[in-house]
Amino acid sequence: MPDLHPADVRSIRVRILDRDYPLKVRGDKEALTRSLADYVNARLNQLKRQIPNQPDLTLAVLALLQFAEELDIREAQLSQLSAAIEAETAALAHHLDAVLDEAD
């Protein structure tokens, strides 16, 4: 975390798998942090219902692997979108150059 004025940092608690975790977050990130903690908790509880006899650490590792897979998919989608935008931009620039050349 970057150096912040102490007034910019808040101490909060989030609950994941029936355990409280104290965190320090920037005031403007509190709602996001709580929302993400709720999402992580929901995913872990979903896994716990699917495979109830696994220790919490195993559930956490499985959830992390799922999150990593989802991130990889999103990064691939973003890369494809970026490439498509670059190609479209190049095509538009080429078309614009051709139109401007005709106008001269």
N, C-alpha and C positions, 0 to 999 in steps of 0.2 A: 504494500500500500504506500502511495507517495506520502511525503511529509504533509500532514494536515494540521490545521489548528485544532486543538482538543475539542473545541466547540463543534467542529464539523464531524466528529466521530461519535457514534452511538453504540452503546452496549445493548445487544438484543439476545434473546434466546429463541432457538428454533427447535422443534420436536421432530425427530426422525426415528422411526421404529421404536417408539415409546421411550426414547431417551432425549433429554434436553441437551442442547449444545450452545454454549455461550459464544457469541461472535461479536466482533467489533466491525462496524460498517460505517461508511460515509452516510450522513443523514439522507442524501438524495438517492441512495441505493437501498434504503431499508425496505421499501415495498417490493422492489425487485428481488432482494435476497429472501424475503419471506415467501414470495411467490415461487421462487426456485426451490426452496426447502420443501414447500408443500408438494410441488411436482415430484421431487426426488422421493419424498415420503410415500406418495401415492404409488409410484412405480415399484418401490421396495416392498410395500404391502401387497401389491399385485403379485409380485414374484413369490412372496411368502405364502400367499394363498395357493399358488400353483405348485410350489415345492416346500411344503410346510416343515419338513424335518431338517432343513439346512440351517447352519449357523448364520447369524447376521452378517458376519464377515464374508461368507460365501455369497450371500445374497447381494452384498454391496459390490463384490467383484463382478458378479454376473450383470448387475445393473450398469456398472461402469463399462463393461464390454458392449452392452446394448447401446449405451449413450455414444460410445466411440464409433460403433457401426453407423448410427444415425448421423453423427457428425461427418463421417467419411462420405456418406451418401449426399448430404447437403453440400459438402465441399465440391464433390464431383458435379452436382447440379449447378453450383455457382460458377465453376470453371467453364462448363458448357454454355451457360448464359453469357458469361464474359466473352467467350470466343465468338458467340453469335452476334453480340453487340459490336464487337470489333469488326467483324466481317461486314455487318450491315453499315457501320459507319464508313468503312473503306469504300463500299459500293456507292453510298450516297455522296461521298467526297468525289469519287471518280465521275459520277453522273453530274454533279454540280460543276466540276471542272470542264466537262464536255459542253454543258449548256453555256457556261461563261465563254468558252472558246468560240462557240458559234455566234455569240452576241458581239464579239469583237470584229 
